[in-house]
């Protein structure tokens, strides 16, 4: 364990950078006007990073007004102009990569090597991808589908998009929500989680530095109940994009219905990890540990339910526990750290509650406790493996959102696939087999938005991310995401200048 004091300069930099407030409206930082404050806490040490004024309804109104004012000009920009701006945006993000990596580690507890190698490069790549996508906003070719009329289809921006992002990937969620929306010509008001606003604010500042007009990207840092609900219900917001739990997603959908908003929901997950008896056992074990512990398990696509065909079951449990015991838990800023703290002590205690209750009906093979010593002041929890739980038990059916993997045996292939589908969720899954036919069957029959084969967790800008069933609908990243933020218009021309008269005569007779 390296001294958490390594984060002290970053804490001071955060306090200086956001001294003017944790809201960003019309290109300027401001203080929230709710009259209440929130303190960002370093989850590795419990130290206070920044106290700021929370956004209230008035701040949301101001941000929406700024976005609405900026919309006509930004929507009228050519695809090439928006593309050039996004290329500049990508360059600014790349230039500030180290600042982003440190701020993300500080507020979330992520190991610095993860933010440097995954979160920040992924966000830069998203910006570069959507810079290219901005030039590909295509309708359909013209054609004569009705007599003397020519039709074509336009794709147009929707308007002001109100987005709400979670605390587990603040920077990447800002990128996933803002970039496709503005590439398509929309303007955005993003509400990050009040616990982790730093990199979302830096993202908006980078947009301004790249020359993106004021009001195109706005940030309101407030609570979900006050700022978030007001944003979703706002009559001038044309679309809501939300990432978070399924329970909160239902509330978002309820609020959005009142104004008939376009909805994009990426909700909870409980990803199955299906290991057939012909799988490469060593590869599967390493994949399970990496897939379960990414971001300290605070990932909606994390491997949470490993179903292992019975001939490999005991060996898988033994080897996975042994590998988990080698994972180095510690200071996010230390080079050797594999696993940082959870985002807060409250989240650590929630995860511990799941494990403690499971002791009465399952076997906790390793972990299952918070480390002591130098780590006792942070929100740490050891990598945990639970075996022999029942399919209908809490740890199998509910999102734990921590470094916990549950392992269950199955016999035939039919049973394995049935168990993989036996939760309300359908965001992601993986299947492990050397048999191409078995693997192909798994991709067809597992009901999830993404199914990896012999891997778990990698994502790329060119491919869509989004769920089935209780995991929501709509896609992030890829051209599919770009289209989510557009609306389709049918345009029809009368080529003869007399068709309207003919139509009138057909309907009303000669007059």
C-alpha positions in Angstrom: 0.0 0.0 0.0 1.5 3.3 -1.1 0.8 6.5 0.8 -2.6 7.9 -0.3 -1.0 11.3 0.1 0.1 10.9 -3.5 -3.3 12.3 -4.4 -2.8 15.6 -2.4 -1.6 17.6 -5.4 -4.5 16.4 -7.5 -6.9 17.3 -4.6 -5.4 20.8 -4.5 -5.7 21.1 -8.3 -9.4 20.1 -8.2 -10.1 22.7 -5.5 -8.4 25.4 -7.6 -9.9 24.4 -11.0 -13.5 24.4 -9.7 -13.3 27.4 -7.3 -15.8 29.2 -9.5 -18.4 26.5 -9.1 -19.4 23.0 -10.3 -22.0 24.1 -12.8 -21.1 24.9 -16.4 -23.7 26.9 -18.3 -23.3 28.8 -21.6 -19.6 28.4 -21.6 -19.0 29.6 -18.0 -18.5 28.0 -14.6 -21.1 29.1 -12.0 -22.2 28.1 -8.5 -25.4 26.2 -7.9 -28.3 28.2 -6.5 -30.1 25.4 -4.6 -28.8 26.8 -1.3 -27.3 23.4 -0.5 -23.8 22.0 -0.9 -22.2 18.7 -1.6 -18.7 17.5 -0.8 -16.7 15.3 -3.2 -14.8 12.7 -1.2 -11.7 10.8 -2.2 -12.9 7.2 -1.6 -9.3 6.0 -1.1 -8.7 8.1 2.0 -12.1 9.6 3.1 -10.5 13.1 2.6 -12.6 16.0 1.3 -11.7 17.0 -2.3 -14.2 19.8 -3.0 -17.3 21.3 -1.6 -19.6 23.0 -4.1 -23.1 24.5 -4.4 -25.6 22.0 -5.8 -27.7 22.9 -8.8 -31.4 23.5 -8.3 -34.3 24.0 -10.7 -33.2 27.5 -11.5 -29.8 26.3 -12.7 -31.5 23.6 -14.8 -33.7 26.2 -16.4 -30.7 28.4 -17.2 -28.8 25.5 -18.7 -31.8 24.4 -20.8 -32.3 28.0 -22.0 -28.6 28.3 -23.0 -28.9 25.0 -24.9 -32.1 26.1 -26.6 -30.6 29.4 -27.6 -27.5 27.6 -29.0 -29.5 24.9 -30.9 -30.5 26.8 -34.1 -26.9 27.8 -34.9 -25.4 24.5 -34.0 -28.0 22.5 -35.9 -27.5 24.8 -39.0 -23.7 24.1 -39.0 -22.6 21.8 -41.8 -21.6 18.3 -41.0 -18.1 19.3 -42.0 -18.1 22.2 -39.5 -19.3 20.0 -36.7 -16.8 17.3 -37.7 -13.9 19.8 -37.5 -15.0 21.0 -34.1 -15.1 17.4 -32.8 -11.7 16.7 -34.2 -10.4 19.7 -32.3 -12.3 18.4 -29.2 -10.5 15.1 -29.5 -7.2 16.9 -29.7 -7.9 18.9 -26.5 -8.9 15.8 -24.7 -5.7 14.0 -25.7 -3.6 17.0 -24.7 -5.2 17.0 -21.2 -5.2 13.2 -20.8 -3.1 13.1 -17.7 -5.3 15.7 -15.9 -8.4 13.7 -16.8 -6.9 10.5 -15.6 -5.9 11.9 -12.3 -9.2 13.6 -11.7 -11.1 10.5 -12.5 -9.0 8.4 -10.2 -9.4 10.9 -7.4 -13.2 11.2 -7.4 -13.9 7.5 -8.2 -11.1 5.6 -6.6 -10.1 3.9 -9.9 -6.5 2.8 -10.2 -4.6 5.4 -12.2 -3.4 2.7 -14.7 -7.1 2.0 -15.5 -8.0 5.6 -16.1 -4.8 6.2 -18.2 -5.2 3.0 -20.3 -9.0 2.7 -20.5 -11.2 5.6 -19.5 -9.3 8.5 -21.0 -8.1 6.8 -24.3 -11.6 5.4 -24.8 -13.1 8.9 -24.5 -10.6 10.4 -26.9 -11.4 7.6 -29.3 -15.1 8.3 -29.0 -14.5 11.9 -29.9 -12.5 10.9 -32.9 -15.2 8.4 -34.0 -18.0 10.9 -33.8 -16.0 13.5 -35.5 -16.0 11.2 -38.5 -19.6 10.1 -37.9 -20.8 13.8 -38.1 -20.1 13.6 -41.9 -22.3 10.5 -42.3 -25.7 11.9 -41.3 -27.5 10.5 -44.2 -31.2 10.2 -45.2 -32.4 7.9 -48.0 -32.1 8.3 -51.7 -34.8 10.1 -53.6 -37.4 8.2 -55.6 -40.8 8.3 -57.2 -43.0 6.2 -54.9 -46.4 7.9 -55.6 -47.2 8.9 -59.1 -45.7 12.3 -60.0 -44.1 12.8 -56.6 -40.5 12.6 -55.5 -39.8 11.5 -51.9 -36.7 11.5 -49.8 -35.9 11.2 -46.1 -34.0 13.7 -44.0 -32.3 13.0 -40.7 -32.4 16.0 -38.4 -31.3 16.8 -34.9 -34.0 16.6 -32.2 -33.2 19.7 -30.1 -32.1 20.0 -26.5 -31.1 16.6 -25.0 -31.2 16.2 -21.2 -28.7 13.5 -20.2 -28.2 12.0 -16.8 -25.0 10.0 -16.1 -24.0 7.7 -13.2 -21.0 7.8 -10.9 -19.1 4.6 -12.1 -17.7 6.0 -15.3 -18.2 9.8 -15.2 -15.8 10.7 -18.0 -16.9 7.9 -20.4 -20.5 8.5 -19.7 -20.1 12.2 -20.5 -18.4 11.2 -23.8 -21.1 8.5 -24.7 -23.9 11.0 -24.1 -22.6 14.3 -25.3 -20.6 13.3 -28.4 -23.2 11.5 -30.6 -25.8 14.1 -29.6 -23.7 17.1 -30.6 -22.3 15.4 -33.7 -25.9 15.1 -34.9 -26.5 18.8 -34.3 -28.2 18.7 -30.9 -27.3 20.7 -27.8 -26.9 19.0 -24.4 -27.5 19.6 -20.7 -25.8 16.8 -18.8 -26.4 16.1 -15.1 -23.5 14.0 -13.7 -23.8 12.2 -10.4 -23.3 14.8 -7.7 -20.6 12.6 -6.1 -18.4 12.6 -9.2 -18.8 15.8 -11.2 -15.2 16.7 -11.8 -14.4 15.1 -15.2 -17.8 16.0 -16.6 -17.0 19.6 -15.9 -13.6 19.3 -17.4 -15.2 17.7 -20.5 -17.4 20.7 -21.0 -14.4 23.0 -20.5 -12.6 21.1 -23.1 -15.5 21.5 -25.5 -15.2 25.3 -25.1 -11.4 25.2 -25.6 -12.0 23.3 -28.8 -14.2 26.1 -30.1 -17.6 24.5 -29.7 -20.1 27.3 -29.2 -21.3 28.3 -25.8 -24.5 26.6 -24.8 -23.9 23.5 -26.9 -22.6 21.6 -23.9 -23.8 22.4 -20.4 -23.3 20.7 -17.0 -25.6 20.9 -14.0 -24.3 19.2 -10.9 -27.1 18.4 -8.6 -29.1 15.6 -7.0 -31.3 13.3 -9.0 -34.5 14.2 -7.1 -34.1 17.9 -7.5 -32.0 18.7 -10.6 -32.4 15.4 -12.4 -36.2 15.2 -12.2 -36.6 18.8 -13.2 -34.4 18.2 -16.3 -36.3 15.2 -17.4 -39.7 16.9 -16.9 -38.6 20.2 -18.5 -40.9 21.1 -21.5 -38.0 22.5 -23.6 -36.0 19.2 -23.4 -36.8 17.1 -26.4 -35.0 13.9 -25.5 -33.8 12.3 -22.3 -30.8 9.9 -22.1 -30.3 8.2 -18.8 -27.8 5.6 -17.6 -28.4 4.1 -14.1 -30.4 1.6 -12.2 -33.5 0.0 -13.6 -35.6 1.3 -10.7 -34.6 4.9 -11.4 -35.0 4.3 -15.1 -38.6 3.5 -14.5 -39.0 6.9 -12.7 -37.3 8.7 -15.6 -39.6 7.0 -18.1 -42.6 8.0 -16.0 -41.6 11.7 -15.9 -40.7 11.7 -19.6 -44.1 10.4 -20.6 -45.8 13.6 -19.5 -44.1 15.6 -22.3 -43.8 12.6 -24.8 -40.0 12.8 -24.9 -37.7 10.6 -26.9 -36.1 8.2 -24.4 -32.7 6.4 -24.3 -32.2 4.2 -21.3 -29.1 2.1 -20.4 -30.1 0.4 -17.2 -28.9 -2.3 -14.9 -27.1 -5.6 -15.7 -26.4 -8.9 -14.2 -24.1 -10.4 -16.9 -23.8 -14.2 -17.1 -20.4 -15.8 -17.8 -21.1 -19.2 -19.3 -18.3 -21.8 -19.3 -18.9 -25.0 -21.3 -16.9 -28.1 -20.5 -14.7 -27.8 -23.5 -13.5 -24.3 -22.7 -9.9 -23.3 -22.1 -10.1 -23.3 -18.3 -7.1 -21.1 -17.7 -8.4 -18.5 -20.1 -11.9 -18.6 -18.6 -10.5 -18.2 -15.0 -8.5 -15.1 -16.1 -11.4 -13.7 -18.0 -13.7 -14.2 -15.0 -11.4 -12.4 -12.6 -10.8 -9.5 -15.0 -14.5 -9.3 -16.0 -15.7 -9.4 -12.5 -13.3 -7.0 -10.9 -13.1 -4.3 -13.6 -13.6 -0.9 -12.0 -14.0 -2.7 -8.6 -17.0 -4.5 -10.0 -18.9 -1.2 -10.4 -19.8 -1.9 -14.1 -23.2 -2.9 -15.4 -21.5 -5.3 -17.9 -19.2 -6.9 -15.3 -19.2 -10.7 -15.1 -21.4 -11.3 -12.0 -22.8 -14.8 -12.5 -20.4 -17.6 -13.7 -22.2 -20.7 -14.8 -19.7 -23.5 -15.2 -20.5 -26.9 -16.6 -20.1 -29.5 -13.9 -16.9 -31.3 -15.1 -15.0 -28.0 -14.7 -16.9 -26.5 -11.8 -14.7 -27.4 -8.8 -11.5 -26.6 -10.7 -12.9 -23.3 -11.8 -13.8 -22.3 -8.3 -10.4 -23.3 -6.9 -8.4 -21.5 -9.6 -10.6 -18.4 -9.6 -10.2 -18.0 -5.8 -6.5 -18.5 -6.0 -6.2 -15.8 -8.8 -8.4 -13.4 -6.9 -6.1 -13.7 -3.9 -3.2 -12.4 -5.9 -5.1 -9.2 -6.9 -3.4 -6.2 -5.2 -5.8 -3.9 -3.4 -4.5 -0.4 -2.6 -4.0 3.2 -3.3 -5.3 4.1 -6.8 -2.2 6.3 -7.4 0.3 3.5 -6.7 1.7 1.8 -9.8 1.2 -1.7 -8.5 -2.5 -1.4 -7.5 -4.9 -3.7 -9.4 -8.1 -2.8 -7.4 -9.0 0.5 -5.8 -11.8 1.3 -3.4 -15.5 1.4 -4.2 -16.9 4.9 -4.9 -18.0 5.5 -1.3 -18.2 3.8 2.1 -21.9 3.6 1.6 -21.4 1.6 -1.5 -18.8 -0.6 0.3 -21.3 -1.3 3.1 -24.0 -2.1 0.6 -21.8 -4.7 -1.1 -20.8 -6.1 2.3 -24.4 -6.5 3.2 -25.0 -8.8 0.1 -22.1 -11.0 1.0 -22.9 -11.2 4.7 -26.5 -12.3 4.0 -25.2 -14.8 1.5 -23.2 -16.6 4.2 -26.5 -18.2 5.4 -27.2 -19.9 2.1 -23.9 -20.1 0.1 -20.2 -20.6 0.4 -17.9 -17.5 0.6 -14.8 -19.0 -0.9 -12.5 -16.0 -0.7 -12.7 -12.3 0.3 -15.9 -11.2 1.9 -14.3 -8.5 4.1 -12.9 -5.0 4.1 -9.1 -4.8 4.5 -7.7 -3.2 7.6 -4.3 -1.5 8.3 -3.5 1.4 6.0 -6.6 0.8 4.0 -9.1 1.0 6.8 -10.0 4.7 6.1 -11.0 4.0 2.5 -14.0 2.3 0.9 -12.1 -0.9 0.1 -13.4 -4.4 -0.2 -11.5 -7.6 -1.0 -12.3 -9.5 -4.2 -14.9 -12.0 -3.3 -16.0 -15.4 -4.7 -19.3 -17.0 -3.7 -20.1 -20.6 -4.7 -23.2 -22.9 -4.4 -25.9 -20.2 -4.2 -29.3 -21.0 -5.5 -30.5 -19.6 -8.8 -33.3 -17.6 -7.1 -31.1 -16.2 -4.3 -30.4 -12.5 -3.9 -26.7 -12.6 -5.0 -27.7 -14.3 -8.3 -30.7 -12.1 -9.1 -29.8 -8.6 -7.8 -27.1 -6.1 -8.9 -24.4 -6.1 -6.3 -22.2 -3.6 -8.1 -19.0 -4.5 -6.3 -16.0 -6.9 -6.6 -18.1 -10.1 -6.1 -18.5 -13.1 -8.5 -21.0 -15.8 -7.9 -20.4 -19.3 -9.4 -23.0 -21.9 -10.0 -22.8 -25.3 -11.8 -24.9 -26.6 -14.7 -25.2 -29.9 -16.5 -26.4 -29.8 -20.1 -26.1 -26.9 -22.6 -29.9 -26.3 -22.5 -29.7 -25.7 -18.8 -26.7 -23.4 -19.0 -28.4 -21.1 -21.5 -31.7 -21.2 -19.6 -29.9 -20.1 -16.4 -28.0 -17.4 -18.2 -31.3 -15.9 -19.3 -32.9 -16.3 -15.9 -32.8 -12.7 -14.6 -34.8 -9.7 -15.7 -31.7 -8.1 -17.2 -30.1 -8.4 -20.7 -27.2 -6.0 -21.1 -24.2 -8.2 -21.7 -23.0 -11.8 -21.4 -20.1 -14.1 -22.4 -19.7 -17.7 -23.4 -16.6 -19.8 -23.3 -16.1 -22.7 -25.6 -13.7 -24.1 -28.2 -16.7 -25.4 -30.2 -17.9 -22.9 -32.8 -21.4 -24.4 -33.0 -21.8 -24.2 -29.2 -20.5 -20.6 -29.2 -22.8 -19.6 -32.1 -25.8 -21.1 -30.3 -25.0 -19.0 -27.3 -24.8 -15.8 -29.3 -28.3 -16.6 -30.8 -30.1 -17.7 -27.6 -28.6 -15.6 -24.8 -30.9 -12.5 -24.6 -28.5 -9.6 -24.2 -27.3 -6.6 -26.1 -23.8 -7.9 -26.3 -22.4 -11.5 -26.2 -18.7 -12.0 -26.1 -17.1 -15.3 -27.0 -14.0 -16.3 -25.1 -13.6 -12.8 -23.7 -15.6 -10.5 -21.4 -15.8 -6.7 -21.2 -14.0 -5.1 -24.2 -15.9 -2.4 -26.0 -15.1 -0.3 -29.1 -16.4 2.9 -30.5 -17.5 1.3 -33.7 -19.9 -1.2 -32.1 -23.1 -0.5 -30.2 -23.6 -0.9 -26.4 -27.1 -1.3 -25.0 -29.5 -3.7 -23.4 -32.6 -5.9 -23.8 -35.5 -6.2 -21.3 -35.0 -4.6 -17.9 -31.5 -3.3 -19.1 -33.2 -0.7 -21.2 -33.3 0.3 -24.8 -31.2 2.4 -27.2 -27.5 2.2 -28.0 -24.4 4.0 -27.0 -21.4 4.4 -29.3 -21.4 3.4 -33.0 -23.5 4.7 -35.9 -26.6 3.2 -34.1 -26.0 5.7 -31.2 -25.6 8.5 -33.7 -29.0 7.7 -35.2 -30.6 7.7 -31.7 -30.1 11.4 -31.6 -31.8 12.2 -34.8 -35.4 12.3 -36.1 -36.6 11.2 -39.5 -38.6 13.6 -41.8 -40.3 12.6 -45.0 -40.1 15.2 -47.7 -42.3 15.0 -50.8 -42.3 17.1 -54.0 -45.0 17.5 -56.6 -43.1 17.3 -59.9 -45.9 18.4 -62.1 -47.4 21.5 -60.3 -50.9 20.1 -61.0 -51.0 17.0 -58.8 -52.5 19.0 -55.9 -55.4 20.0 -58.2 -55.9 16.4 -59.3 -55.9 15.3 -55.6 -58.4 17.9 -54.7 -60.7 16.8 -57.6 -60.4 13.2 -56.5 -61.4 14.0 -52.9 -63.9 16.9 -53.4 -65.0 16.6 -57.0 -65.0 19.5 -59.6 -65.3 22.9 -57.9 
